[in-house]
């Protein structure tokens, strides 16, 4: 049995339109296909697809902006706010009864919720503390990337989240640290 190495979480923000929730466009196998089908401009968009061979839903294709007039997708450069020294990703599916099926049974629907917590170090060459505090104060949406390394192969998960809490701490001549908790918005996408 192999050992799975520690997870890795990076927190980013889109400095061009961070207070607006990104639109999710699906199912498109390429960013070009999403741009060609768009009937309006999107300053921030997640393009996602479905994998017909594996049945995987919410496959991450790209993040960026779409200009519907020119049918172009432009990848957005995200600003790294912080990398975590420890992190936790929680994903849960809650089942709700939505209707009767006519045969005495009940139709259910699954609602997915996810959240993240992370801790990290604040370095004087990196403003993780300031950026995280400003993101929380301004109610910015964060783009998060959670990576899991298994036997040298990495699976990446992307999503959009809002910061619920930010804690900055440190003493004189000590390393300052941060802690954040975030609630996921929409689905969690797998690259």
Secondary structure, 3 states (H helix, E strand, C coil): CCCCCCCEEEEEECCCCCCCCCEEECCCCCHHHHHHHCCCCEEEEEEEECCCCCCCCCEEEEEEEEECCCCEEEECCCEEEEECCEEEEEEEEEEEEEEECCCCCEEEEEEEEEEEEEEEEECCCCCHHHHHHHHHHCCCEEEEEEEEEECCEEEEEEEEEEEEEEEEECCCCCCEEEEEEEEEEEEEEEC
